[in-house]
Amino acid sequence: VDEVKADISKMELGATIRVRDISKPEGVEITNNMAVPVATIEVPRALKGK
């Protein structure tokens, strides 16, 4: 598997997707810690403080 896709369109600021939240393709075994963050929705640094 070259990539895994996750829908982040409904996530709010501060939300995090973790390994356990991603659907794994059939036949794939996840060997990472399931609590590891994959993506976090944050305000871009340039917009902080505005």
C-alpha positions as CSV (number, residue, x, y, z in Angstrom):
1,V,0.0,0.0,0.0
2,D,1.5,3.3,-1.1
3,E,-1.0,5.6,0.6
4,V,-3.9,5.7,3.1
5,K,-6.6,8.4,2.8
6,A,-8.6,10.0,5.6
7,D,-11.5,12.4,5.3
8,I,-10.7,15.5,7.3
9,S,-13.4,17.7,5.9
10,K,-15.6,17.5,9.0
11,M,-12.8,17.8,11.6
12,E,-12.7,20.9,13.8
13,L,-9.7,22.8,15.0
14,G,-7.7,20.9,17.5
15,A,-9.0,17.5,16.3
16,T,-6.5,14.7,15.7
17,I,-6.7,11.6,13.6
18,R,-4.8,8.7,15.2
19,V,-3.7,5.4,13.6
20,R,-6.7,3.7,15.3
21,D,-9.1,6.1,13.4
22,I,-8.0,5.1,9.9
23,S,-9.7,2.3,8.0
24,K,-7.0,-0.2,7.0
25,P,-7.1,-1.8,3.6
26,E,-7.9,-5.5,3.5
27,G,-4.8,-7.6,4.1
28,V,-2.9,-4.8,5.8
29,E,-1.5,-5.3,9.4
30,I,-0.8,-2.2,11.4
31,T,2.3,-2.5,13.5
32,N,2.4,1.0,14.9
33,N,1.1,2.0,18.3
34,M,-2.6,2.7,17.6
35,A,-2.5,6.0,19.6
36,V,0.1,7.6,17.3
37,P,-1.3,10.9,15.8
38,V,-1.4,10.9,12.0
39,A,-2.8,14.4,11.5
40,T,-4.0,17.4,13.6
41,I,-6.1,20.3,12.4
42,E,-4.5,23.6,13.6
43,V,-4.6,27.2,12.7
44,P,-1.8,28.2,10.4
45,R,1.0,30.0,12.2
46,A,0.5,33.1,10.0
47,L,-3.1,33.4,11.2
48,K,-2.4,33.0,14.9
49,G,-2.8,36.2,16.8
50,K,-5.0,37.9,14.2
